[in-house]
Amino acid sequence: MCGIAGLLGRSPGGFAERVRPHLDHRGPDDSGLWRDVSACLVQTRLAILDLSAAGHQPMKAACGRWWLVFNGEIYNHQELRQGLLQAGVRFHGNGDTEVLLAWMIRYGIEGLRDLRGMYAFCLYDTQERRALLARDPHGIKPLYYWRGPSGELAFASELRALLASDLMPRRLDQAALAGFLSAGSVAEPSTLVEGVFRLPAGAVAQWHTGSLQVHPFGPLPESLPAPRGDWTQAGAVALARSALEDSVSAHMVSDVRVGLFLSGGLDSAAILALAPRGLHTFTIGFDDAGAAGFDESEPAAQISSHFGGEHTLLTLSAGQARDWLPEFLASQDQPSLDGYNTWCVSRLAHGQGLKVALSGLGGDELFGGYPSFRVVPRLRRWRRRLGPAGPVGAAVMRFGPGGHQHRRQRLADLLESPASMARAYRCVRSLFTLREVNQLLTHWGLQSGSAGADPALQEPPSGSDRDAVAWLEGSRYLRNQLLPDSDVMAMAAALELRLPFVDARLQTALAPIPASLRLAPGKGLLQQAVPELPEWFRQRPKQGFRFPFQLWLDDPSSRLTLRLPDTPAGLDLAPWYRRWSLMVLEQWLRQHLAIELPLS
């Protein structure tokens, strides 16, 4: 696990010296640099596999032609190593970086299909002045890039590090800003900086003396073919159990201790049940008045004890949350309405000496755990039944009396449009409606008129309603918000976060199971696949890993060190996530793009 960066196609100058300090938190154990007259590769290392100097990067091939910088883990590196040994390749160390280098030299892009893990890397050919950059199929590990006016290419693990190079102008991408206000995150491949992009999940970028081609190297995990054949409940459970055991086992590969972020929910508890006994578990609880509904510390401690875990609890107060905010904000790579929970629990694990932790992230998308699996199809059916009367209903929703204005605005947005799963999903997940986004941008003087087409309106592939929601949650919420937040906030504490549910091999194994079984209500397939979970735990209502932001933001005594930008009259800011996202955005724009939003 590392931070990587590079500059190709021009004299590196002081690139490494400007960028590397902004990657040090991702790899405090070691750092490396290679450069010549027209290229530069930078790496900071968090040593997880092969702790010796044999894992140092940038790593050079034995022949001296190729160099590699790599961020992530290849969980099946021992399997790949055996194939390479049989082909006559010799190794000096025991880590995955050396295997990845030899594998990619031998097999090129086709070899990406055989990698199991999370990764972002650059393989550079010094002889032909070519580079291949790649990102894992789910996009767990980030990679940002900028192509200069003369064809040069700069890349880095974090946007902030790339900006520190001072190569690109710091101009706001207005379409990306509109997307953030709509969804609460910036959808790839865009960033809030014009001309800087995130390499898409499951994609490769091929660069050669100024030419850049970006394309996918295989189908994305959420877009696998529809299932075929007859399935029994018992057959689905047996397959799910085998695939889950395989994924958890693969994610335990490490030369250092591995911990687990443990909520009171099913996903992390299932990982605990399938992992070796004695895992160090971490939970955050709350003792502020009114926060009892968010506190899962007691059931988390009980389930950890049940499976022989070593448990550590952090009880977080509003005062402590306020005091930590400046550090959290300094860790944000791009603004998001999420991430603080991961930042806090990663800090807790790091304080206990851990470098690696597992998380149950992705279980809801894989097994149908979100309310959206029920609500989104229901909203689309409702819109269809209204038919041509939809716009009339929208006017009633938008201008009629009643509370919960933010909900009425989202419903009005849905009613004004044709019925579709994507629009129904946007109604459930949106931060602000497109009308409200345009009002905000115009009010701030950043844009007048329409924000343009919404990229989130791409319809899912054909399939069942539950399949469609799984595709939308995986390609929108998971990819653009949960995964980027998890990476940057864990790495802010020099912690590698591993996600057994976000595994391409696991998803491929489960894809043939029909949605009626795989995405059954209450995550029934997961529950049946892990019968070790005690009955008292199974019967607990789903809560999710949430923080009491509404209480903190509504309490005048717990003032937060954030500034709320001014908003148009009538914009509903009652929900905490609307205020929080605007305050986080204001801070990020001011710090990174020198844009001052008007304050309320």
MIROTOR-481556 format. One record per residue (C-alpha): z, y, x; residue in one letter. Coordinates in steps of 0.1 Angstrom, whole numbers, plus 2048, in hexadecimal, padded with zeros to 3 digits. Example, Ala and Ser with C-alpha at 12.3 -4.5 7.8 and 13.67 -1.06 7.14 Angstrom:
BEGIN
  pz  py  px rodren
 84E 7D3 87B      a
 847 7F5 889      s
% end
This chain:
BEGIN
  pz  py  px rodren
 800 800 800      m
 7F5 821 80F      c
 7E6 843 80D      g
 7C3 845 819      i
 7AA 862 81F      a
 78A 868 831      g
 76E 880 839      l
 74B 873 83F      l
 72B 885 849      g
 738 8A3 85C      r
 74F 8AC 879      s
 773 8A4 86D      p
 782 8C2 87E      g
 7A6 8C5 871      g
 7A1 8AF 852      f
 7BB 895 85C      a
 7D5 8AE 866      e
 7D1 8C0 844      r
 7D0 8A1 82E      v
 7E8 888 83E      r
 809 89B 836      p
 800 899 812      h
 7FD 873 814      l
 81C 86C 829      d
 832 864 80A      h
 81A 848 801      r
 81E 837 823      g
 83D 840 837      p
 83C 821 84E      d
 81E 829 863      d
 7FF 83F 865      s
 7DE 83D 876      g
 7BE 851 87D      l
 79B 849 888      w
 780 863 88D      r
 75F 86A 89F      d
 747 887 89F      v
 73D 883 87A      s
 758 86E 869      a
 77D 86B 865      c
 794 851 855      l
 7B9 857 84E      v
 7D5 83F 842      q
 7FA 83F 83C      t
 80A 81D 838      r
 825 80E 822      l
 829 7EC 833      a
 82B 7D0 819      i
 817 7B3 827      l
 817 7AC 84D      d
 831 7C6 858      l
 825 7C4 87C      s
 80D 7DB 88E      a
 7F1 7C3 884      a
 7F0 7D5 862      g
 7E9 7F7 871      h
 7CD 80B 862      q
 7B2 818 865      p
 7A9 7F4 86E      m
 78B 7EC 885      k
 776 7CD 883      a
 775 7B7 8A2      a
 752 7C2 8A9      c
 75C 7E7 8A7      g
 741 7F0 88E      r
 755 7F2 86E      w
 775 805 865      w
 78B 801 846      l
 7A5 816 834      v
 7B5 804 817      f
 7CF 80C 7FD      n
 7DD 7EF 7E8      g
 7E3 7CA 7E9      e
 7CB 7AC 7E8      i
 7E1 791 7D8      y
 7C9 775 7E0      n
 7C5 77E 804      h
 7D1 75C 810      q
 7B7 74B 7FB      e
 79C 762 809      l
 7A9 75D 82C      r
 7A4 737 82A      q
 780 73C 820      g
 77A 754 83D      l
 78B 73D 856      l
 774 721 84C      q
 757 738 853      a
 764 73E 876      g
 775 760 871      v
 795 764 887      r
 7B3 77A 87E      f
 7CE 78B 893      h
 7E7 791 877      g
 7F3 784 855      n
 7EC 7A1 83E      g
 7D2 7A8 823      d
 7C1 7C6 834      t
 7B2 7B1 850      e
 7A6 798 835      v
 797 7B3 820      l
 784 7C2 83E      l
 775 7A0 848      a
 76D 797 823      w
 75B 7B8 81C      m
 747 7B6 83C      i
 73C 793 834      r
 735 796 80F      y
 731 7BB 807      g
 732 7C7 7E3      i
 72E 7A4 7D6      e
 74F 79B 7E6      g
 762 7B4 7D0      l
 760 79B 7B3      r
 776 783 7C7      d
 792 79C 7CE      l
 7B2 799 7BA      r
 7C8 7B7 7BD      g
 7CB 7DC 7BA      m
 7B6 7F0 7D4      y
 7A4 80E 7DE      a
 793 80E 800      f
 777 81B 816      c
 764 805 82E      l
 750 819 847      y
 733 80D 85C      d
 731 821 87C      t
 70F 813 885      q
 6FC 81C 866      e
 713 839 85B      r
 719 829 839      r
 738 826 825      a
 742 811 807      l
 75F 81D 7F2      l
 76D 807 7D6      a
 789 806 7BC      r
 798 7E9 7AA      d
 78C 7DF 787      p
 7AA 7EE 774      h
 7AB 80D 78A      g
 7D0 807 794      i
 7CB 818 7B6      k
 7BB 83B 7B6      p
 7A0 849 7CB      l
 793 86D 7C8      y
 774 87A 7D9      y
 75F 89A 7DE      w
 73B 89D 7E9      r
 734 8BC 7FD      g
 714 8D1 7FC      p
 706 8C1 81B      s
 70C 89E 80E      g
 72E 898 820      e
 748 883 80E      l
 76D 888 80E      a
 785 871 7FD      f
 7AB 86B 7F9      a
 7C5 857 7E5      s
 7D1 877 7D4      e
 7C0 896 7C8      l
 7DB 8AC 7D8      r
 7D3 89E 7FA      a
 7AE 8A3 7F5      l
 7B4 8C8 7EB      l
 7C9 8CC 80B      a
 7A9 8C6 81F      s
 79D 8E9 814      d
 779 8DC 813      l
 773 8E2 7EE      m
 777 901 7D8      p
 795 8FF 7C1      r
 783 906 7A0      r
 78F 8F9 77F      l
 77A 8DF 76C      d
 77D 8ED 749      q
 770 8CD 738      a
 78B 8B9 74A      a
 7A5 8D2 73F      l
 799 8CE 71B      a
 79C 8A9 71F      g
 7C0 8AC 72C      f
 7CA 8C1 70F      l
 7BA 8A8 6F7      s
 7C9 888 706      a
 7E6 893 71D      g
 7D4 886 73C      s
 7B4 88B 74F      v
 79A 870 748      a
 788 862 766      e
 771 869 777      p
 77A 88D 772      s
 796 8A1 781      t
 7A3 8C4 77A      l
 790 8D0 799      v
 76B 8D6 795      e
 757 8BF 7AC      g
 773 8A7 7B4      v
 772 885 7A3      f
 786 865 7A0      r
 772 847 7A9      l
 770 833 788      p
 783 813 784      a
 76F 7F5 78F      g
 755 80A 7A1      a
 747 80D 7C3      v
 73A 82C 7D5      a
 71F 826 7EF      q
 71A 843 807      w
 700 846 822      h
 6F8 866 836      t
 6FC 87C 818      g
 6F1 865 7FC      s
 70B 85A 7E3      l
 707 83F 7C8      q
 724 836 7B1      v
 721 817 79A      h
 737 7FB 78C      p
 738 7DA 79E      f
 741 7C5 77F      g
 74D 7C7 75B      p
 76E 7D9 755      l
 78A 7C2 74A      p
 78D 7D1 727      e
 767 7CB 722      s
 765 7A6 726      l
 74F 792 70E      p
 75C 789 6EC      a
 76E 767 6E9      p
 75D 748 6DE      r
 768 726 6D2      g
 785 719 6BD      d
 7A8 720 6C9      w
 7C9 712 6BE      t
 7EA 725 6C1      q
 7F7 70B 6D9      a
 7D8 70E 6EF      g
 7DB 733 6F0      a
 800 732 6F9      v
 7F9 718 715      a
 7DD 72D 724      l
 7F2 74D 722      a
 810 73C 733      r
 7FB 72F 74F      s
 7E9 750 755      a
 80A 764 754      l
 81B 74D 76C      e
 7FD 750 784      d
 7FD 776 782      s
 822 77B 787      v
 821 763 7A5      s
 804 775 7B4      a
 816 797 7B1      h
 835 789 7C2      m
 822 785 7E4      v
 834 79C 7FC      s
 845 79D 81E      d
 860 7B4 80F      v
 877 7B2 7F1      r
 868 7B6 7CF      v
 87B 7C6 7B1      g
 874 7CC 78D      l
 875 7EA 775      f
 887 7DC 758      l
 889 7EC 735      s
 897 7DB 717      g
 873 7D1 70D      g
 860 7B1 70C      l
 847 7B8 727      d
 85E 7BD 745      s
 876 7A2 738      a
 859 789 737      a
 851 791 75B      i
 876 78C 764      l
 876 76A 753      a
 857 75F 766      l
 861 76D 788      a
 878 75C 7A1      p
 89D 760 79A      r
 8B1 77B 7AB      g
 899 797 7A6      l
 8A8 7BA 7AA      h
 8A3 7CC 789      t
 8A5 7F2 782      f
 8AB 804 761      t
 8B1 828 756      i
 8CA 830 73A      g
 8D5 850 729      f
 8F8 85B 71D      d
 8F0 87D 70F      d
 8F9 883 6EB      a
 8DD 877 6D4      g
 8CC 863 6EF      a
 8D9 841 6E4      a
 8B8 838 6D4      g
 8A7 83B 6F6      f
 8C1 827 70A      d
 8B8 803 711      e
 8D0 7FE 72E      s
 8E6 7E5 71D      e
 8CC 7CB 713      p
 8BA 7D1 734      a
 8DA 7C8 747      a
 8E0 7AA 731      q
 8BD 79B 735      i
 8BE 7A2 75B      s
 8DF 78E 75C      s
 8D0 772 747      h
 8B5 76C 761      f
 8CC 771 77F      g
 8C0 794 788      g
 8D2 7AD 79E      e
 8D3 7CC 787      h
 8D5 7F1 790      t
 8D9 80B 775      l
 8D3 831 777      l
 8E3 845 75A      t
 8CE 864 758      l
 8DC 884 748      s
 8C9 8A2 73C      a
 8D8 8B5 759      g
 8CC 89C 773      q
 8AA 89B 763      a
 8A8 8C1 766      r
 8B3 8C1 78A      d
 899 8A8 794      w
 87C 8B9 783      l
 870 8CE 7A1      p
 86C 8AE 7B6      e
 85B 89D 799      f
 843 8B9 794      l
 83B 8BB 7B9      a
 831 896 7B7      s
 817 89A 79B      q
 7F4 895 7A8      d
 7E5 8A0 787      q
 7F8 8AC 768      p
 802 892 74F      s
 81A 890 731      l
 828 870 740      d
 835 864 761      g
 859 871 763      y
 868 84F 75A      n
 855 83E 776      t
 85E 859 78F      w
 883 854 787      c
 885 82E 788      v
 86F 82E 7A7      s
 888 845 7B8      r
 8A4 82E 7AD      l
 893 80F 7BC      a
 88A 821 7DC      h
 8AF 82B 7DF      g
 8B8 807 7DF      q
 8A1 7FF 7FC      g
 883 7F1 7E9      l
 85F 7F5 7F2      k
 850 7E0 7D5      v
 857 7DE 7B0      a
 847 7CD 793      l
 841 7DE 771      s
 839 7D2 74E      g
 81E 7ED 74A      l
 7FF 7E0 739      g
 810 7C6 723      g
 80B 7DA 704      d
 7E6 7DE 70A      e
 7E2 7B9 713      l
 7F6 7AA 6F6      f
 7F2 7C5 6DA      g
 815 7D5 6DB      g
 80E 7F9 6D2      y
 810 806 6AE      p
 7EC 811 6B3      s
 7E0 7EE 6AE      f
 7EB 7F2 689      r
 7E7 817 684      v
 7C4 81D 693      v
 7B1 804 67D      p
 7C5 810 65E      r
 7BB 834 665      l
 796 82B 669      r
 797 818 648      r
 7A8 835 637      w
 78D 84D 644      r
 771 835 638      r
 780 834 615      r
 780 859 612      l
 75B 85B 61B      g
 74B 87D 613      p
 76D 88A 607      a
 77A 88A 62B      g
 772 8AF 633      p
 783 8BA 612      v
 7A2 8A6 61C      g
 7A0 8B5 63F      a
 7A3 8D8 630      a
 7C1 8CE 61C      v
 7D1 8BF 63B      m
 7C9 8DC 651      r
 7D3 8F9 63A      f
 7EA 8E9 620      g
 810 8ED 620      p
 828 8D4 630      g
 839 8CB 650      g
 82D 8B8 66F      h
 810 8CF 674      q
 805 8BD 694      h
 800 89D 680      r
 7ED 8AE 664      r
 7D6 8BE 67E      q
 7CE 89C 68E      r
 7C7 88D 66B      l
 7B1 8AB 662      a
 79E 8A5 683      d
 798 881 679      l
 78D 88A 655      l
 774 8A3 662      e
 762 888 676      s
 750 868 66D      p
 765 849 66C      a
 768 837 68E      s
 782 824 6A2      m
 780 83D 6BE      a
 787 85B 6A7      r
 7A4 848 697      a
 7B2 840 6B9      y
 7AF 864 6C3      r
 7C3 86D 6A4      c
 7DF 857 6AF      v
 7DF 85F 6D5      r
 7D3 883 6D7      s
 7E9 89F 6E5      l
 7D7 8BC 6D4      f
 7B9 8BA 6BD      t
 797 8C7 6C9      l
 79B 8E5 6B3      r
 7BE 8EC 6C3      e
 7B0 8E6 6E6      v
 795 901 6E0      n
 7B0 919 6D3      q
 7C5 914 6F2      l
 7A8 918 70A      l
 79C 937 6F9      t
 7BF 946 6F7      h
 7C4 941 71C      w
 7A2 950 724      g
 796 930 735      l
 77A 929 71C      q
 76C 936 6FC      s
 75A 922 6E2      g
 75A 8FC 6E0      s
 769 8E4 6FA      a
 74A 8CF 6F6      g
 747 8AA 6F0      a
 766 894 6F3      d
 760 877 70C      p
 77C 864 6FB      a
 765 85F 6DC      l
 752 842 6EC      q
 754 825 6D4      e
 762 803 6DF      p
 74C 7E5 6E2      p
 747 7D0 6C3      s
 763 7B8 6BA      g
 782 7B7 6A4      s
 797 7D6 69C      d
 7B2 7CA 6B3      r
 799 7C4 6CF      d
 78C 7E7 6CA      a
 7AF 7F6 6CD      v
 7B6 7E1 6EC      a
 796 7EF 6FB      w
 7A0 813 6F2      l
 7C3 810 6FF      e
 7B8 7FF 720      g
 79B 817 727      s
 7AD 837 71C      r
 7D3 837 71C      y
 7D9 81C 737      l
 7BD 827 74F      r
 7C0 84C 74C      n
 7E5 852 748      q
 7FC 834 74E      l
 7EB 827 76E      l
 7E7 848 780      p
 80A 853 777      d
 819 832 782      s
 807 833 7A3      d
 80F 856 7AD      v
 833 856 7A1      m
 83C 835 7B1      a
 82B 83F 7D2      m
 83E 860 7D1      a
 85C 84A 7D9      a
 848 835 7F2      a
 849 818 7D9      l
 82D 7FF 7D2      e
 82B 7F9 7AD      l
 81C 7D7 7A3      r
 810 7D0 780      l
 80C 7AB 777      p
 7FE 7B3 754      f
 7E3 7C9 763      v
 7D1 7AE 776      d
 7AC 7A7 772      a
 7B0 781 777      r
 7CB 780 75C      l
 7B5 794 744      q
 797 77E 74B      t
 7AC 75F 744      a
 7B9 76D 723      l
 798 77C 717      a
 78B 75C 705      p
 7A9 75C 6EE      i
 7A0 76C 6CD      p
 7B1 78D 6C4      a
 7C3 77D 6A7      s
 7D7 769 6C0      l
 7D6 77E 6E0      r
 7DF 79E 6CE      l
 7F5 790 6B3      a
 80F 7A8 6A4      p
 830 7AA 6B7      g
 81F 79E 6D7      k
 823 77B 6C8      g
 80E 76A 6E3      l
 823 778 6FF      l
 843 76F 6ED      q
 838 74B 6E8      q
 82B 749 70C      a
 84D 752 71A      v
 866 73D 705      p
 881 742 720      e
 889 764 710      l
 8A9 761 6FB      p
 8A7 765 6D6      e
 8BE 783 6D5      w
 8A6 795 6EC      f
 887 78C 6D8      r
 895 79B 6B8      q
 89B 7BD 6C7      r
 884 7D9 6B9      p
 869 7E7 6D1      k
 874 807 6E1      q
 85E 80D 700      g
 869 81E 720      f
 870 841 712      r
 884 85F 71D      f
 896 877 705      p
 87F 894 70C      f
 881 8A1 6E8      q
 8A7 8A4 6EC      l
 8A5 8B5 70E      w
 88A 8CE 704      l
 89A 8D7 6E3      d
 8BD 8DC 6F3      d
 8C0 900 6FD      p
 8DC 8F7 716      s
 8C5 8E0 72A      s
 8AC 8F9 736      r
 890 8EA 74A      l
 87F 8FA 768      t
 85E 8FC 757      l
 84B 919 747      r
 83A 916 725      l
 818 928 724      p
 811 93E 706      d
 7FF 92D 6E9      t
 7EB 938 6CB      p
 7FE 942 6AC      a
 804 924 695      g
 800 909 6B0      l
 81A 8EE 6A9      d
 830 8E9 6C7      l
 84C 8D6 6B7      a
 844 8B4 6C7      p
 853 8B3 6EA      w
 833 8A4 6FA      y
 81F 8C3 6F0      r
 837 8DB 701      r
 83D 8C4 71F      w
 817 8C0 726      s
 811 8E5 724      l
 82E 8ED 73B      m
 822 8D2 754      v
 7FF 8DF 752      l
 80A 903 758      e
 81D 8F9 777      q
 800 8E4 785      w
 7E5 8FF 780      l
 7FB 919 790      r
 804 904 7AE      q
 7E2 8F4 7B5      h
 7C7 90B 7A7      l
 7D9 92C 7A8      a
 7D3 930 782      i
 7EE 944 76F      e
 7EF 93B 74B      l
 7FF 956 734      p
 823 94E 72D      l
 834 94E 70B      s
% end
